[in-house]
Amino acid sequence: MKTVLRCAGALLLAAGPIGPAASPSRAEAAADWAVLAPGVGYRELTVPTPHGRARVYAVRADLRAPGVRADLLFPGAVAARAPLTALVGASGAVAAVNGDFFDISEEQHPGVPATGAPSGPEVYRGRALKAAVPSAQRFGWRPPPGETDRDVLGVGADGVARLGRLVLRGGVRAAGGVWPVGGLNQYALPVGSIGVFTPEWGEVSRARAACGNDESRAAPCTADTWEVTVRRGRVAATSPTPGAGPIPAGSTVLLGREAGARVLAGLPVGTPVAVDHRLVPDAPVPFRFALGAYRLLRDGQEPAGLDATTAEPRSAVGLADGGRVLTLLSTDGREGTSTGLTLTELARVLRGLGCPDGAYLDGGASATLVTRDPATGGPTVRNHLDHGLERRIPNALGVFAARPGVRPAPGIAARAADSGG
C-alpha cells in the first residue's frame, strides 16, 4: 500500500481565490504528499498559467518532526561547484533544492576565471563563510525595489526558518589605523575597499575581486591592487597582484583595490595586523545557516517590482507555520510541454500551497530539485533539466531526516567539488 503524508493546514490552499494564473487547484493543493522520511513529503502538481501549463515539484519538511532539519549544502569551499545530486549523495540529505545565484561566466574579463562563488551571504554551522557582492556585481540579477544584495534565507539557532539580511562588519587594524572590511570571500569587492579571504575561499584565483565596479559588473579590472598575507598576527608576505591556490590554515589574505591597495602597500612584512569580520543579522537570533535568496512573499503579500512577464524554470522556498514548515520547490520550463513561471506566478504558487512567506533562488538551467529514490536510496533529479543536463552549483538548501542506514559520505570537498568556473 502506498504510504502518504497528509498535508498539514499550513500547506492547504488559502481560503478564497488567488487569481486564475499560477494557482494550483484546490484538489491538487490539498492532495496527499508521498513520504520521503518521517516529517518529509514529496509531490508534483500542474499549474495553469496564461502561457501554458507549468509542472511543479515540491518537498515539504516539518522542522518540528523528530530528526528533521534543514542545512546548507556546499562542496567544501566558497569558490567551488558540484552537481546537486553529488551534494545530496555526499551529505546524506533526503532532499535539496539549488541555492543562490553565482559567478558562472566572465566573458567581459578575458583571462580572468569565473570563480563559481555565490553572490549573496553564506553561513554554515553559525560561521560566516562569505558576504554579499555589491548589487551591481551580482550575476544575472539585481534586487527589485526594497530588496538588497544582503537578503538571505536560513534557519536560526532556535531552529526556526526565516528570511532576513546579513551585513558585513569588521576592520583591519594596523600601523595606528583602522580600515573597514569591504568584503569576505567574495568574487567582487567595492571600489576602494579591502577584502578578507580565508581558507574557506578555496583554490580559485582572487583576481576577479578586482574587476567591475560599483555601477557595472562589466567594467574593466583594475591594476591598482595589493595583497597581504597575515599569519600569527603579522604580515607574512605581500604581492602587487591577486594570488591563487589554497590559503593555508591559520592564514588570512587581505586584497585591496584602489584606495584599499594603497593602505595595504604601506604594511611591510612583519607589521602587526589584527583582522576581524562578522555577518550581523537584522534579528536578535543568529543564523545557524543561511544563503542568499530574494523575498517573494511577506505575510502573503508580493513585494513591488516582481517580474510578471518572463517565464523561466524557477526554484523557491516557502515558509509556513511561523518558519517551522519549509516547502522546497522547483519547476520545468525549457524541456517538453511544460512552461516556466514568472516571479509573480511563482509567488502565487507558494501562497497557494499555504506559505505566507517565501523567497526565490537561482533559476534557468540551475533550477534543480533532488530527492532520494525510495527504491535505491540514491539521489534522483525530479524536475526536467535544461537540455537534460545537471548544472554544477555552489550551494543548496538541504533537508535531513532520521533515516536508518543513510550516513554522510566522507570527503565531500574532495569528491563533490569542482572548483572551475
N, C-alpha and C positions, 0 to 999 in steps of 0.2 A: 504494500500500500504506500502511496506517495506521501512523504512527510511534508507538511506545510507549516508555515509560521503565520498565525493570524495577525492581520495588520492592526497595529495599535491605533488608538484615536489620533495620535499625532500625525499619522500618515493617511488618514481619511480625507477625501476631498472636502474642503471647507464648505460650509453651507452657503448656498447661493451661487450663481454662475460667475465665472471669472473671465468670460469673453469667449467668442467662438473659436479664436485661434489659439493653438498650442495648449488646449485643455484636455487632459485625459478624461475619458468618460467616467461617470460615477461608478460604473461596473468595474472598469479597469483600476481606478484609484483605490477601490475597496477590496480588490482581489487578494487572494492569499499569496504569501511570499514563500517560496521554497526555502527550506532550511539549509544553510551552508554550515552552520555550527550553532549551538545554543545561543540565542540572542542576536544572531546574524542571519538575515534573509536576502533572497535574490529574486528579481522578477524582471520581465520585459513587458513593454507596452508600446502601442502605436498611437501617435498624437496627430490629429488633423491640423493642418495649417493652410493658409490661403495659397501656398506654393506647393502643396503636396502633403504626403503623409510621412512623418518622421518616426523612425524607430528609436526607442529609448531603452537603455539598460541601467538597472539600478540595484544598489546594495543598501540594505537598511541595517544599522548597527545600534543596538541599545546599550549605551555605555554603563547602564545600571546593572546589566546582567553579569553574573559572576564570570570572571575571566575575560570579559570583553573590554578591549581598549583600542584606541587609535594612536598612531605614531607616525613620525616622519620616516620615509624610506629614502635612502640616497646611497650612492656607490662607494662611500668611504672617503670622499673628498668633495669639496665645493665645486671645483672645476673638473668634473668628470661626468660621464653619462653612461647609462646602461638601459637595455630594454626593460620595460615594466615586468615582463614575465621573469627576467633574471632577478630583479629586486624582490619580487614576491617569493620566488623559489629560495633565494638565499636567506631571507629574513624569517621565513615561517609564517608570514601573514596569510590570512584566509581570503582576503580580497584587497584591492587597491585601485585607485584612480590616479592618472597622471597629475603632476603638480603645476608649478609656476612656469611662466614664460621664461625664455632663456636665450643666451647669446649663441645663436646657431650658425651665423654667417658673417663674414667680414669682407664682403665684396668691395666696399668703399675704401678699404685699407689694405692694398696689396702687400703681401709679405707678412702681415700680422695675423697669426692664427686665431680663429674663434676659440673662445675658452670653454664653451658649453656650460658656463656658470649661470645659475638662475638670476633673474632681475631683482626680485624682492628680498626681504629679510628671510633669515633661516635660523631656527633654533632647534637644537636636538638635546634631549635629556637635560633641559634647563640651561644649556651652554650656547652662547651666541656663536653661530658659525659664520654669518655674514650679515651685512647691512644692505640697504636698498641703493641701487644705482640712481643717479639723477633721472628725473622723469623723462627728459628728452632723450636719454640714452637707453631707455627700455627697448627691447627688441619686439617690433611688430605691434606695439600697443601703448597708448598713453592713457592715463587715468581720465575718466569722464569728470565733468564738473563736480566738485565737492569731494572727490576721492583723491588719494595720494599714492605715490610710489612706495610708501611705507606701510600700506594696508596688508594685513595678514589674516589667515585662518589658523587656528590651533586649539590645543587643549591646555587648560591651566593646571597649576599644581593642585587644584581642587577637583580635578577630573572632569570638569565641565568644558565643553567646546564653546568657543566664542570667536567673533570677529573683532579685530582691534587694529592698533597701529604700534609699530616699534620704531623708536627714534634712536639713532646712534648718538652716544655721548662719550666723551673721553678726551684725553690730551696727551701731548708729548712734552715732557719736562726735561730741559737740558740747557746748559750754558746760561743759567739765570733767567731763562724764558719759558713760557708755556704756550704751546700752539694747539688749537683744537684738532681732533682727529676728523678727517673728512671722509673716510671710508674704511671698511673692514671686509677683507677677502671679496672684493667686488671688481667686476671687469671694467668698470668706468668710474673715474674719480671726478669730483667737481673741479673746475678750473682753479688753479692756485692752491690746491689743498695737499694734505699729507694723508696717505692711505696706509693702513696696517694690514700686513699679510702674515698669517700664522701657518703652522704645518698643516692645518685643515684645508688650506687652499688647494694643495696637490702639486703636480709637477708641471702644469702648463705655464708657458711664458706669461709674465706680468705686463708685457708690452701694451696689450690692449687697454690697460687702465689709463694710458696717457693719450688715447685717441678720442676724437669727438670733443664736444664742449657742452656747456650748459644749455645751449639752444638747439644743437643739432648732433645727432648720432653720426652723421656722415662727414662732419668737419674733420680736417686733417689731424694726424697725430702731431703732437708737439715734440721737438727735440730737446726742450728745456726741462730735463728730468734729472733726478739724482736719487740714488738708492743707498740705504744704510742698513746693515745687518747688526742687530743688537743681540748680545749674548751675555748672560750673567750681569745685566745692568749696565753694560758698556758697549760702545761702538766697536764691533769686531772687524768690519770690512765696509768699504764704500765702493760705489760704482756710478759713473755718469749715465748709465743706461739700465733699463729694467732687466732683471735676470729671469732665469727659468730653472726648472728642476726642483726637486723636493726641498723643502725648508726643514732643516734638522730639528728634532725635538729640543725644546728649550730655547730656540731662537725665534726672533721676530724680525721681519723685514719691513722697513719703512720706505715707501716710494712717494716722492714729492714731484709735483709738476708745477711749472712756473714759479710763483712765489714760494710754494712749498719746497720746490727743489733748491731754491736759494737758501732757505733755512737749513736744510739737511746738508748742503755743501759746506756749511760753516761748522760742522761737527766732525772733527778728525777722529781717527781711530784712537780708542782709549777714553773718549769723552763719556762721562756718566750720563745715562739716559733712563728715564722712567716713562713707561707707556701704560696707559690704562684705557680700556674700551668696554662698553656695555651697551646693550639694547634696552631702552627704557619703555615699558608698556604704558598704554593710556588707561590702565586699570590697576587696582591695587594687587591683584592676583597675578604673579608672574606666569609666563607660558612654560609649560613642560616641553612642548614642541610647537613650532609654528612655521608656516611657509607663506610666500607671497600669494595673495588672492584678492580679487576685486569684488566689492559688495554688489549683489544682485537684488537683495531684499532686506529691508529693515522693518520689523514689525508688520510684515505683509505688504509693505509699500516699495515700489520700484524707485530707485534714485533717478533724478532727471538726467537726460543725456544718454540713456541706453540706446544702442543701435536697434532699430526696428526694421531694417531693410535687408541686411546681409545675412543670408542663411549659410551657416558653416557647421561642420562637425564641432560639437561643444562638449566640454566637461564642466561639472559643477559639484558643489557640496551644499546640501541643505541642513539646517539645524532646526530641531523641534524639541518640545518639552524642556524649554529652558537650557538648551545645549546638551541634553542628556541622550538625545537620539540624533544620529547622523544618517543622512542619505547621500551616498556617492552615486553620481550619475554621469553617463556618457552616451553619445549618440552615434549613429551612422551619418552619412551625409555626402560622400563622394563616390560611393560604390552602390550599384544596384539601383533600385527604385526609390529608396528612402532619401528624403531631403534632410538637410541640416536644420538648425534652428537659428533665428535671430536672438540677440541677447534678451529682448523683450519677451520673446516666446519661451526662452529658457527660464526666465524668472517665473513665468506663469505656470510652467510645468512643475517647478519646485513648490510653488504656492498651492497648486492643485493636489500635490502629494502631501499637503499638510505642513509644509515648512515655512514658518513666518520669516525666517532669516536664511540668507544663503549668499554664496559667493561663486564667481566663475573662475576657472583655471585656464591653462593653455588649451587651445583647440586646434582646428585644422588637422594636419597629419599627426599631431601629438595626442589627440583625443583617444584615450585607451582606458578600458575597464577590464580588469583581470580578476578572476576568482579561481579558487582551487577546484579542479574537476572532482565531483563526488565519487567517481569510479576509480580514477587513478591516483588522486591526491596531488597531481601536478598542476601548475598554473596554466590557465586557459584564457585566451583573449575572448571576450564576449561580443564586443561590437565589431562591425566590419571596418577594417582599417583602410586608409588611403592607399590605393594600389596594392592592397593586401600586405603591406609591409609595416612592421613594428618599428617605430622611431625610437632611438636612444634618447633618454630624458635625464635631467639632473636630479629630480626629486619627485616624490609622490606621497600621497596620503594613504597609509595602510591601515587595515582593520585586523586585529588579532583576537583570537578566541581560544578557549581551552579546548584543544583537540588532541587526544592521546595519540602518540606516535609521530606528531609533527614537531620538529625541532629546527631552529635556525641552522643553516649550513655555515661552517666556518669559512673565514677568508673572503668575506663579501667584497672587500676592496680589491683583492687580487683577482677574484673570479668574475665579478659582475661589472667592474668598471672598465670603461673605455674612455680615456681622458682626451681623446681627439675632439676637434670641433665639429 
